[in-house]
Amino acid sequence: MLHLKVTETIDLTALAEQDAAELFQAIDENRQHLRTWIAWIDQIKNEATALDIIKAGEHQSRIQQGMVTGIFKGGKIIGIMEMQDWQHDLKKANIGYWLVKKEEGKGIMYQAAGAFLTYLFQQAGLNKVELVHLPENTRSAALAARLGFKTEGILRDALLMNGRLRDKVVQGLLKQEWLARPETTA
């Protein structure tokens, strides 16, 4: 079970079944905010559907296709950091993340993503990490740039968000770029 100490108060920890109620509460209280950026958010209707996310993450981890971790602050779930679509032959995967509204703008996601990227490159053996965001998600674009990601392209009408086709920006980061950073632990 993955556990990364990010700061004195922030941890990335693989979600467990007992986290379902708290995960649902974090999603439900931030649903309006998250709906703008996350296509699947309205599928999480109750604690049982939050548990489905956790079980899917456990399964992905077991078969080495991905992992879902909670971002915990003082032991309370404040977001998610995940790796998905793990392509072992290419040593590549995608990451995704979200944070509750009240914790944005505090550097938490930068620190959590930095710890996660270090783990993915140094422990999981990845050579490339990609992330995808909507063109108007300036917060995600700024985070990607701060972490050293490079825009690799914009795919037109490539996402279905709230019943509407949307463009997506694809960003990429190579292991050599991450390790060459002055602050490799972010």
C-alpha positions, 0 to 999 in steps of 0.5 A: 500500500502506497504511502508518501509523506509530502509535508508534516501535514500532507500525505499521499496514501492509497485509499482504503475501503474505510475511506469511502464515506469521507471521500464521498463527503469531499466530492459531494461538498465540492461537486459544483466546483469539480463538475467544471473539470471532471467528467465523471464527478456526477457518477459519484452519487453516494458512499457506495459509488465512492467505494467503487472508485476505491475498489477500482483503484485497488484493482488497478494497483494489483494488476499494475495499470494504475493507482489512486491515492488520497491527498490527506491533510492532517488525516482528512481527505482533501483530494485525489492524486492518481496514475492511470493508463500505465503502459509498461512497454513505453514506461508511460502513464497519465496522472490526474488530480483534484483538490477541494476548493478551500485548499486551493492556492496553498501549494498543496497540489504542487507539493503532492504532485512533486512527491508523486512524480518523484515516486513514479520516476524513481520507484515505479520506473516510468520514463514519461508522465502525461496529464490532460486538462481543458484549455481554460483550466488555467490552474492546471496549466500553471501547475503543469508548467511549474512542474516542468511539463511541456505542452505536446498538443491540443486534441480537438473535441476529444473529451465529453464534458457535461454532454458537450465535446471539448478540446483537451490539452496534452502535457508531457514530462520526461524522467530526464527532465524531472531529474534535471530540475534544481529541486528534484523532490519538488 
